[in-house]
Amino acid sequence: MLQVKMFAASNGDAFLLKDENPDGFAFLIDGGFASTFRNEIRSELVAMGREGRALDLVIATHIDADHISGLIKFFGENGSAKLPRIVKVEQVWHNSLRSIPTHPNRTSRALSDDDARLIDDICRRGFALSNESSRPDEEIGARQGSSLASLLLKGGYGWNESVGRRAIDTSVGEFALGPGARITVLGPKPERLGELRDRWIAELQRYGLIGNVLEGERFDDAFEFLSATDKASMRTAFAEIGHSQSSEKSLGEAYVPDDSVNNGSSIAVSIETPTSNMLFLGDSWAQDIEEAIEKRAHEGFPLVFDAIKISHHGSMRNTSCRLLGLIDSAIYLISTNGAKHGHPDLPVLREIVDRPSAFVRHLHFSYSTPESQQLAIYKSKSGAAFVVHENSNGWIRIGTE
């Protein structure tokens, strides 16, 4: 039997999937903030290491501070892949600059002295501190200049090895991960990663880059440091908060597709084991997941999952009526404390439970929020039964015996 733990990650994401059988699978998807790793995740991984268990796969869905900060702390403490201090890691999925194909019309040449100084300055500055905490040590500590990419490279981890060290995107399709486990990549589309790279290059040019972009470790670091703050997403955040406050709107009226380049680059997967099938959507765009699922529906791809992790903390910019018309589950996972952008959005939550259902839906929230409290007293329009679980940070059993 597979079980999942949704960690209390402030406004971020962090999930540990583990088979109850000691010889079974274990996956870590995102790591929240540095404080999430220190206060929530570390003890679980230490226990796994002591039991002789390993993480079969670690997925960094995309380069946002609320998803990768805890992973940076983890890999910084874990040391090398051959001699891990905490737990053995078999594979890591992370789309860094080196994973994204170079534009065919772009050529590279040696950097000028000014360009080299610019890259070095960005790397020394590291990640911009967010307002997740007033304490710098609650963040990624990246003013010290450690990116996830550099830690994976230095530690000799199996980085995108299962796909030939190329990008994790929809062209990967479906493949086996050990006996009985199958992973299907539903996002991002290859062009989303190209858009992320192009935005990064434009940002470098805004900072003063004159020459062309080269491949290399320092560029990987600079790519990660600048990409971790998605300005397009931040610009729409305040409008989104105001929009979500109009709680009487239906999702059909409220939905406006996400245009955040970072979110569009999210790795979204279904993970199938002998006992369960789960859907983890990161912060992906609804329209991309709709397209990916519709393409596979005729192949017997499941539309009803044992658990679904809702995209982007329940934002109505990342879940559409069309998407919810394609998928369903008895278990929904919504990860956020609601403090930063007002997530989750009530129109999304109501649309989930308003649909007719022959089974009881269980909505698990990592925190109690005003929206989860309102949902707890809401009556489904279809009469479908549902249960709200707040502060749901314990193990949740998934699937069948």
N, C-alpha and C positions, 0 to 999 in steps of 0.2 A: 504493500500500500504506500502510495506517495503522499507526502505531507509538505505543506508550504508554510513558511513563516514570513509575515509581512512586518518588517521592522518599523519602529517608530522613527521616521526619518525626516521630521519637520515637514517641509513642503516638498521633499524629495521622494525618490524611489529606492528600495532595497528589498530583495526577496531571496530567500534561501529555499530551494526545493531539495528534498531529501527522501529517499526510500527508507521505510522503516527497517527493511532488511539491511544489515550492515554491509552486505556485498552488493547492494543496489546503487542506483544513480544518485548523484548530488550535483546541483547546479546553483551558482550564485548569479543573480541578474541585478546589476547595478549595486551601488554601495552607499547611496545617500551622501551625507556630508561627513567630514572627518569625525565629528562628534557621534554620528551614527555608528561608524566603525568602532570607535573606542567604547561607547556605552552599550551598544546593542549587538553588533556582529562579532566582535573579536572573541568573546567567550564561547560562542557557538563553534567558531572555526578552530579554536584551541582544543575544544572537546573532541571535535572530529579528528584532529591530528593525533591526539592521545589514543584514540580508538583505532588508529591506523587507517582511517578513511581518507579519501582524496576528493577534491572537487573535479568532476569530470569536465566541467566547462564553466568558465566565468565569462559573462557577456556584459560589456560596457555598451549600452544601447546607443548612446550618442554623447557628444562632447558638451554637456551642460554640467555646471558645478554641482547641482543637486542630485546628479546621477553618478559622477565619476570621482568626486572628492574622497568618499570613503574607500573607493578602490585604490586610489593613490596612496592613502595611508596604509591599506592592507599590503600592497605589493612593496611599499617601502619597508615595512616591518618584516615581511615574509622573507626578504632576501632573494637568494637564487632559487631557480626551479630545481636544481639538483640537490640542494641542501636547504630546504625550506625550514624556517624557524617556527611556523605556525601550522601549515597544512600543505600537502602536495597539491599542485594544480596541473591537471593534464593538458588543458587547452584554454586559450583566451581568444575571445573575439573582440576586436577593437578596430574601428576604422579611423586610422590616422592618415596623415598626408601621404605616406609611402604606399598606402593601400589604394589610393584613388588614382586611376590612370591619368597621365599627363595629357593635356589638350593636344590633339595632333598637330596643330599649327603653332605650338609654343616651342621655342628653342631655348637652350640654356647656355649660359656663358659664365665666366668667372665673375664673382661679385666685385663691385667697386669697394673701396675702403668705406665710403659713406654707407653703402648698403649693408656691409658686414657689421658696422657699428650699430645700425638700426636693428638688425636681427639679434645681435648680442644684447642690446638694451631691452628688447621685448622679452628675451629669455631671462634676463636678470630680474625683471619686474615680476615675471610669473603670472599667475592668475590674479585678476582683480578680486579683491575681497568683496563679498556680497553682504547684504544686511541680515543674513541668516543668524548671525550672532555678533555681538559687540566684542567678543574675544577672538583675537586672531588665531589662537590655537584650535578654535572650533572649526576653522576653515581648512583648506587643503595645505596650508603652510607653504604655498607655492611661490611665495616671495623668495623662497630658497631655490626656485628654479627647477623643480622636479616635475616633469610631465608623466602621465601614465605611459606614453610611448617610450620615453627614455628608460623608465623603470623596467618595462617588459623587455626592452632590448638588452639592457645591462644584466638583467636576471636570467637571460637565456630561456624565456618562457616560449611555449608552443603557440606562437602568435599568428592567428589565422592559418595555421598549418593545415587544417582539415580541408581547406579550399585552395591550397597551393599558394598561400601567403597573399592572395589578392583580396579585393574588397568583399565584405559580406553584404550582398545585395540580392535582389530577386533573381538575378541570373544564376545564383547558386542553386536555387530550387530546393530539392529535398535530398537528404542523405541520412545514412545510419550513423549513430554514435554509440558504438558498443552493441552488444546483443539485445535486441528487443526495443531499443530506443531509436526514434526517428524524429528528425527536426526538419520543419519546412520553413524557409525564409520567406516571409510575406512583405517585408520592407527592409531597407528602402529600395526604391527604383534606382538604377544606376545614374540616371540624370539628376537625382536629388543630391548625390554625392558630388557630382560635377558642379552643381549650383553652390554647394558649400565651399568647394575649392575656389571657385570664381569669386565668391564673396570675400574669402580670405585674401586673395590676391588684390582685390579692389581695396580692401582695408589696409593692406601693406602699402599700396600706392598712395593712399590718403595720408599715411604716416611719412611718406617720402621716398619709398623704394623706387629706384630708377631702372635698374636692370631687370633681367628675367629671373624666374624662380628656379632654383636648383633643388635637387633631391638631397636629403641628408638629415642627420639626427637633429641639428639645430633648427632646420626648417620644420621638422616634426614638432619640436617643442613650441616654436613660435606659432605654428598652426593651431595647436591645442590651446595655448594661452589666449590667443585672440578669439578663437571660436567659442570658448566657454561662456562668453557673454554675447548673447544674440540680441543685437540692438533692435532688430525688427520685432522680435518677440516682446521686448520690453516696451516698445512704442505702443503695441496693441494691448498690453496688460491692463492699463488703466481703463481703456474703453471696454475691455472685457469685464472688468469688475463692475462698472456701471451697468453694463448690459445684464449681467447675472443678477443684479439686484431687482430687475423686473421679473420677479419670480412667478408672475401669473402667465407669462408667455409659455407656449408650448415649444418643444424642441424644434418643430418644423418652422415656427416663426422666429426663433432665436438663433438658429444655427447659421454661422458664417464660417466658411472653411478657413482653417489655419493657413497662414502664409509665412510662418517662421521657418527659415532655412535650416536651422539647427533641428527643430522638431521633425521636419521632413526627412532628415537623414537618419532617423531612429531605426535601429534594428528591431524588427517585429517578427516574432516566431510563434509557431505552434510546436509544442513538445509532446510527443506521444510515447508513452511507455506501455508495457503490457497491461497496466491497470488504470491508466488515465490519459487524458488528452487535454492539455492546457493551452491557452492563448495569452501571450504576453505582448502587449502593443506598445510599450515604451511611451514616447510622446508623439507617435506617428500620426500622419494625416489620415483622416477618415476616408477620403476619396481614393487614396492609394491602397488601403486595406480592402475597401469594397472591390476594387478592380482585381486585386490578387485573389480574393476568395471566390469571386464570380468566375474567374478563369479556371479554378480548380473544382468547382462545385460538381461538374459533370463527371469528374474522375473519382467520385466517392469521398472527396475531402469533407471532413466533418463540419457541420454547421451548428451542431449543438455540442458544446465542450463541457468538460467536467469543471473547469474554472476559467474565468476570463479576467485578466488584469486590464481594467479600463484605461484608455489612452489619456495621457497628460492630466492625471489627477482628477479626472471627471470633468474636464473643460468641455463646454458646448461647442468649441471650435474644433474639436477632435473626435466627436462622436455625433453621427448623423442618424436621422430616422432610417435612411436607406441602409446604413451599416447594421443597425439594430434589427432591421427586417431580415437580415441574412444570418445573424448569429444569435445564440442564446446559451444560457448556462444556469445551473442551480446555484453556482457560486460566483459572485462578482467581488473583485478586490479593488478598493479605491484608496490610494495612498496619498495623504496630505493632511496637514493640520489646518489648512485654509488661511494661514496667517498672511501670506504674501500676495496672492492673486485672487483670493476669494473662492478658490475651488473647494469642493466640487460644485457644479452648477445644478440647481434644482430641476431645470428642464430635462437634463440628461437622466437624473435619478427617476423622475416621474415617468419618463418614456420607457425606461427599463421595466418598471413594475406594472405599467398600465397595459402591457401586451398580455393577451390571454396565455395561460400556461397550464399544463397538466401536472406540473411539479412545483414545489415550493422554492422560490428564489431566496437565497441568503446573500445579503449585501454586507460585506465586511469592510469597515472603515478603520484605518490605522489610528484615527483620533475621533473624538466626539466634536462635531462642528455644528453650527446653526443649521446647516442643510441636512445633516444626518438626523438631527433632532426633529426637524420638520418632517422628514420622510418617515420617521418612526410612528408618527400619528396620522400619516396620510392613508387614504383609502384608495386602492387601485380602481381605476375606472372600469376595468374588465372583471373585477372581483378576484383577480389572481392573488394567491397567497404569497406573502414575502415576510422575511424577518430581517431586521436591522441589527447588526452586531457592531457596537462602537468600541474603540480602543482595542481592536482585535489584533493583538500582537503575539498571541500564542500560536502553537502549531494547529493548522487546519488540515484535516484529512481529506484527500482528494481521490475520487474514482471508486473502484470496486475492489473487493477482496480477490 
